[in-house]
Amino acid sequence: MFPYIFMIKFLHLFLVFLISSCCLAHKTQKPIILFNGKNLDSWEGDTSLWRIEQGWILAAGDVSVRHSQNDFLCTRKDYKNYILDLDFKLEGDTGFVNSGVQVHSQRNKVSPLNEMVGYQVDMGRGYWASIYDETRRNSIIAKADQDIVKTILHEGDWNHYQIICSGRRIRILLNGVQTVDYTEPPNEYASQGKIGLQIHGGSRMKVSFKNIILTPLKPKHHA
């Protein structure tokens, strides 16, 4: 009796493991390295401002210079339904020290042309790990609890964002802790677009990005 019960339990556990493994295997597709640490071939923007240094993307680099306006580096391609992982470091203490990662976004086609239009996963004091609607609504549409953020943020050092975009749903994880789970109500806003990196105007700062990897989600696993 004992061997029989043991075998049944073993088969049950094996089937659970097998099903789980299959689900995980089919949840995502092959990761896409958006930045190879060597060049900006997959990106477009002002290369006098955005450049590569020590294997990562750097904007500015001289905290003694105040930037007059926002600027963005963005992917040449549009993407939808994915997990975006990246490391970032925000440095500076004068003016509005702020940056962000654009998702489901496009270059602005009207003035100001330096802007992007779409969702921004924000970076900066009071805005960390929240979603700002850049150019469109010009407001925070999903606010992270900044008291929680303070316990997980490495201020002035490298941090990690994982951004999960699935249909109209956007989730943010800062250093492995979820801060926002937002679903856009049905409207005309696109659930796809370019990915962008921002440096904010009106500050003396520099911002760096590295290890930028996009993992597409398969359609049947959209939220």
C-alpha positions in Angstrom: 0.0 0.0 0.0 2.7 2.5 1.0 4.7 2.2 -2.3 1.4 2.6 -4.2 0.4 5.8 -2.3 4.0 7.1 -2.7 3.9 6.5 -6.4 0.5 8.3 -6.8 1.9 11.3 -4.8 5.0 11.3 -6.9 3.1 11.2 -10.2 0.9 14.1 -8.9 3.8 16.3 -8.1 5.5 15.4 -11.3 2.4 16.4 -13.3 2.1 19.7 -11.4 5.8 20.4 -12.1 5.4 19.5 -15.8 2.3 21.7 -16.2 4.0 24.6 -14.4 7.1 24.2 -16.5 5.1 24.2 -19.7 3.2 27.3 -18.7 6.4 29.2 -17.9 8.0 28.0 -21.1 5.1 29.4 -23.2 4.5 32.6 -21.2 7.3 34.5 -22.8 9.3 34.5 -26.0 13.0 34.9 -26.6 14.4 38.0 -24.8 15.5 41.0 -27.0 18.6 42.9 -25.9 17.7 46.5 -26.6 21.1 47.9 -25.7 24.2 45.9 -26.3 26.6 48.2 -24.4 28.5 49.1 -27.5 26.3 51.3 -29.8 22.9 52.9 -30.2 21.9 51.3 -33.4 18.5 50.3 -32.1 17.8 53.8 -30.8 17.4 57.4 -32.1 18.0 60.7 -30.4 20.5 63.5 -29.9 23.8 61.6 -29.7 25.6 64.8 -28.4 23.5 64.4 -25.3 22.9 60.7 -25.1 26.1 58.6 -25.4 27.7 55.4 -24.2 30.2 55.4 -21.3 31.6 52.4 -19.5 29.1 50.1 -21.3 25.9 52.0 -20.3 23.8 54.8 -21.8 24.5 58.2 -20.2 22.7 61.5 -20.6 24.5 64.7 -19.6 27.4 63.6 -17.4 28.2 67.1 -16.1 26.1 68.0 -13.1 27.4 71.6 -13.2 25.3 72.2 -16.4 21.6 72.9 -16.1 19.5 71.3 -18.9 17.1 73.7 -20.5 14.5 71.2 -21.7 13.4 67.6 -21.6 15.0 65.2 -24.0 14.4 61.6 -25.0 16.3 58.7 -26.5 13.9 56.2 -27.9 13.8 52.9 -29.7 13.4 52.8 -33.5 10.8 50.1 -33.3 7.4 49.9 -31.6 6.6 47.1 -29.1 3.6 45.7 -27.4 2.9 43.1 -24.6 6.3 42.5 -23.0 8.4 42.5 -19.8 11.0 45.3 -19.8 14.0 45.0 -17.4 16.6 47.7 -17.0 19.0 49.1 -14.5 19.2 52.9 -13.9 21.1 55.5 -11.8 19.9 59.0 -11.2 22.4 61.6 -9.9 22.1 65.3 -9.1 20.8 67.6 -6.4 20.0 70.9 -8.1 16.7 71.7 -9.6 14.0 69.2 -10.6 16.2 66.0 -10.8 13.9 63.7 -12.6 13.9 61.1 -15.4 11.7 58.2 -16.6 11.1 55.3 -18.9 8.5 55.8 -21.6 6.3 52.8 -22.7 3.5 52.8 -25.3 4.9 56.1 -26.5 5.6 58.1 -29.7 7.6 61.2 -30.6 5.5 64.3 -30.3 4.5 65.5 -33.8 3.6 69.0 -32.8 5.4 71.6 -30.6 7.3 70.9 -28.4 9.0 68.5 -30.7 11.5 67.4 -28.0 8.7 65.7 -26.0 7.3 62.2 -26.2 3.6 61.2 -25.8 2.6 58.3 -23.6 3.1 56.5 -20.3 6.2 57.3 -18.3 7.5 55.1 -15.5 8.8 58.0 -13.4 12.0 58.5 -11.6 12.7 61.2 -9.0 11.9 62.4 -5.6 8.2 62.2 -4.9 7.5 60.4 -8.2 9.5 57.2 -8.0 7.9 54.0 -9.5 4.7 55.9 -10.4 3.1 56.3 -13.9 3.0 59.8 -15.4 1.1 60.4 -18.6 3.6 62.5 -20.6 2.4 65.3 -22.7 -1.1 63.8 -22.9 -2.8 64.3 -19.5 0.4 65.7 -17.9 -0.4 64.1 -14.5 0.3 61.1 -12.4 -2.3 58.4 -13.2 -0.9 55.7 -10.8 0.9 56.8 -7.7 3.3 54.6 -5.9 3.5 54.7 -2.1 6.6 56.8 -1.5 7.0 55.5 2.0 7.4 52.0 0.7 9.7 53.3 -2.1 12.0 54.8 0.5 12.6 51.4 2.0 13.7 49.7 -1.3 15.3 52.6 -3.3 19.1 52.9 -3.6 19.2 56.7 -3.9 22.0 57.9 -6.1 23.0 54.4 -7.0 21.9 51.6 -9.4 18.3 50.4 -9.2 16.2 48.0 -11.2 12.9 48.5 -12.9 10.8 45.6 -14.2 7.9 47.0 -16.3 5.2 44.5 -17.4 3.0 45.8 -20.2 0.1 43.5 -21.1 -2.7 45.1 -23.1 -3.9 48.1 -21.2 -2.4 46.9 -18.0 1.0 48.2 -16.7 2.8 46.9 -13.7 6.0 48.3 -12.1 8.4 46.5 -9.9 11.2 48.5 -8.2 14.1 46.3 -7.1 11.7 43.3 -7.1 8.8 45.0 -5.2 5.6 45.9 -7.0 4.7 49.5 -6.6 1.9 50.0 -9.2 -0.7 47.9 -11.0 -2.6 50.1 -13.4 -5.2 49.3 -16.1 -6.1 52.0 -18.5 -9.9 52.4 -19.1 -11.1 51.7 -22.6 -10.2 54.7 -24.8 -8.3 55.6 -27.9 -4.8 55.4 -26.3 -2.6 52.8 -27.9 -1.4 49.8 -26.0 1.9 49.7 -28.0 4.6 52.1 -29.0 8.2 53.0 -28.6 10.3 52.7 -25.4 12.0 55.9 -24.4 14.6 57.2 -21.9 14.2 60.7 -20.5 16.4 63.4 -19.0 14.3 66.2 -17.5 14.9 69.9 -18.1 15.5 72.5 -15.4 18.1 70.5 -13.4 21.7 69.7 -13.0 21.9 66.0 -13.2 22.9 62.9 -15.1 21.1 59.7 -15.6 22.5 56.3 -16.7 20.8 53.1 -18.0 22.1 49.6 -18.7 21.0 46.0 -19.0 18.0 46.9 -21.1 16.2 43.7 -22.0 12.7 43.2 -23.5 11.0 39.9 -23.2 7.8 39.6 -25.4 4.7 38.1 -23.9 2.7 35.6 -26.0 -0.9 36.7 -26.8 -2.6 34.0 -24.7 -0.8 35.3 -21.6 -2.0 38.9 -21.8 -3.7 40.2 -18.7 
